[in-house]
């Protein structure tokens, strides 16, 4: 049981996001998690379509929320 749980945690850890600014007033720059944005995952425990929600940190240089989906195998 412990081995299968570890394997599941390793699968989740493989997903990495690269978030870049695309605003005209900024040169493209790599944004920093928890400094510029937060990330929340939904429906991310079983194979299928999962959702990632990226939200700009309050009082930061950016605003808004972006939601997208990805396939989990």
C-alpha positions in Angstrom: 0.0 0.0 0.0 2.8 2.5 1.0 4.6 1.8 -2.3 1.5 2.6 -4.4 0.9 5.8 -2.5 4.5 6.9 -3.1 4.2 6.1 -6.8 1.0 8.2 -6.9 2.7 11.2 -5.2 5.6 10.9 -7.7 3.1 11.1 -10.6 1.6 14.3 -9.3 5.1 15.8 -8.8 5.9 15.4 -12.5 3.5 18.2 -13.5 5.5 21.5 -13.6 4.1 24.8 -14.8 6.1 27.5 -16.4 4.2 30.8 -16.2 5.4 33.8 -18.3 4.1 37.3 -18.3 2.5 38.3 -21.7 1.6 41.9 -20.8 2.7 44.6 -23.3 4.0 46.8 -20.5 6.4 44.1 -19.3 9.1 42.2 -21.2 8.4 38.5 -21.1 9.5 37.3 -17.7 9.2 34.1 -15.7 6.7 34.5 -12.9 7.3 33.1 -9.5 4.8 30.8 -7.7 3.4 32.3 -4.5 5.1 35.6 -5.3 3.3 36.4 -8.6 0.6 33.7 -8.7 -1.0 30.8 -6.9 -2.0 27.4 -8.4 -5.0 25.2 -7.5 -5.7 21.8 -9.0 -9.2 20.2 -9.3 -10.2 16.7 -10.3 -6.5 15.7 -10.1 -6.7 12.3 -8.3 -7.8 9.9 -11.0 -6.9 9.4 -14.7 -8.9 11.7 -16.9 -9.3 15.5 -17.3 -8.0 17.6 -14.5 -8.2 21.4 -14.0 -5.5 23.9 -13.1 -6.5 27.4 -11.9 -3.8 30.1 -11.9 -4.6 33.3 -9.9 -2.5 36.4 -9.7 -1.4 37.3 -6.1 -3.3 40.2 -4.6 -1.4 43.5 -4.6 1.1 42.1 -7.1 2.1 43.4 -10.6 -0.6 41.2 -12.3 -4.3 40.6 -12.0 -6.7 37.9 -13.1 -7.3 34.2 -13.1 -6.7 31.6 -15.8 -8.3 28.1 -15.8 -7.2 25.3 -18.1 -7.4 21.6 -18.2 -4.9 18.8 -18.8 -5.0 15.0 -19.2 -4.0 12.9 -16.2 -2.9 9.3 -17.1 
